[in-house]
Amino acid sequence: MSDDTSAQAAAGTAEGQGPVEIDEEMARHLENKREELFEKFEIRDEFPAAVMEEAEERTTDVQQEIQDEIDERTDLRDLTTWTTDPVDAQDFDDAISIIENEETYTLYVHIADVTHYVHPESAMWKEAVERGNTVYLPAYTIHMLPPMLAESVCSLVPNEDRLAHTVEMELGKEHLNFENIDIYKSVIHSDERLTYTQTENRLDDADAAMHDEISLVFEVADRLHEQRKEDGSLVLNPRRDRAHTIIEECMLKANKAVTHVLMWNRGVEAMYRVHPQPTPDEWDKALVEIQELDGVSIPGSSWDDPRKAVNATLEEAPERQLGKIQWAVMKVMPRAKYMADPFGGHHALNFDIYGHFTSPIRRLSDLINHWIVYTNDVPEDLDALCQRASDKQKDAEQCEREYKQFLNEVGLDPDAVNNRGIRVVKDEDDEADEAADGTGTDELEQ
């Protein structure tokens, strides 16, 4: 599998900055470190031949297959639909549509229909179980699914018909409560692929395409965000821009809707996301550490609920202390995990039940929940799958942490590498030799 430097470099150039330049020796150091980490955390970088062959067979005549599916699905191709992702994103697994009615909003979250191509009897499914999730390192991605699915056939690219799994939510205008939830297979047609920056620009320009739809969905998302804070949901990044607020709140609402249906309407096991709460002593320790920071004060009215106390403090704290406040909280937070029973709920979000559905291209949990929603059939080894997904997520996070630490140690800024990609620059002697041979120079790392 090649890395993502090509996409990253293009992204960096689009933002006005070129890729981070390194020499060939540094490129070898990075490659060696990745291989070391992949071995340590049992991360599979290459796909088995059988998996790639199956992916190729499964992704021929894509548009014809979509045409054949239309009569069996809800046709939403005339609905204004768009995706919003980072500038360097390679796969687009969620898209949004919204309609304002007299007393409700109809919010659509369309998710890539991965289970149309990947099912429990397939080699791709078994490989996804082995991998557990996509691993994102700065300028290097190890996909959970073969790239031809992740980046092409399943990805909700603009201006092409795509198979989707739509979560249609009727939300009451007054309280944004669920008036109705419908989950079904669909065919969609994304009108545009927007970056976060482009979304911000559309919100500011009343004459821009889709300004009204994006403004409406932001209005709903902003209210959902404020509701969550009032209800006691922990918001560690309170100063997010409007584009991120839209995506975060719409995905949370869709995930909540799906798990609501699974638990309360169907009563089935699924891969629920459970987040235990810290002990009272642990929360006290975090709050005391926060209170002692220079220039930081926890509002007296919020001490009764530690989550509300942190939210209120983050909103008032100076910018230089935000990271320290967040770290004080993260140190006492138990790890969230996947479980077949939602008992215990999600402490940080303050949701009674919660699970993942909106990222089946990159998370095993979402892939499995798509299968359960569609078939109402729970895998026999669900407990083992929950444990597998939890373990692999932990491995991926630790791998990313150690790789970023290594980048710092060798004098590279992980954020710059992640945002701008890497360009391998050959020394002058090598360039002269290659020029004589008729080969190219300044190749991107592969």
Secondary structure by P-SEA (a helix, b strand, c coil): cccaaaaaaaaaaaaccccccccaaaaaaaaaaaaaaaaaacccccccaaaaaaaaaaccaaaaaaaaaccccccccccccccccccccccccccbbbbbcccbbbbbbbccccccccccccaaaaaaaaacbbbbcccccccccccccccccccccccbbbbbbccccccccccccccbbbbbbbbbbbcccccaaaaaaaaacccccaaaaaaaaaaaaaaaaaaaaaaccccccccccaaaaaaaaaaaaaaaaaaaaaccccccccbbbbbbbccaaaaaaaaaaaaacccccccccccccaaaaaaaaaacccccaaaaaaaaaaaaccbbbbbccccccccccccccccccccccccaaaaaaaaaaaccccccaaaaaaaaaaaaaaaaaaaaaaaaaaaaaacccaaaaaabbbbbbbcaaaaaaaaaaccccccccc
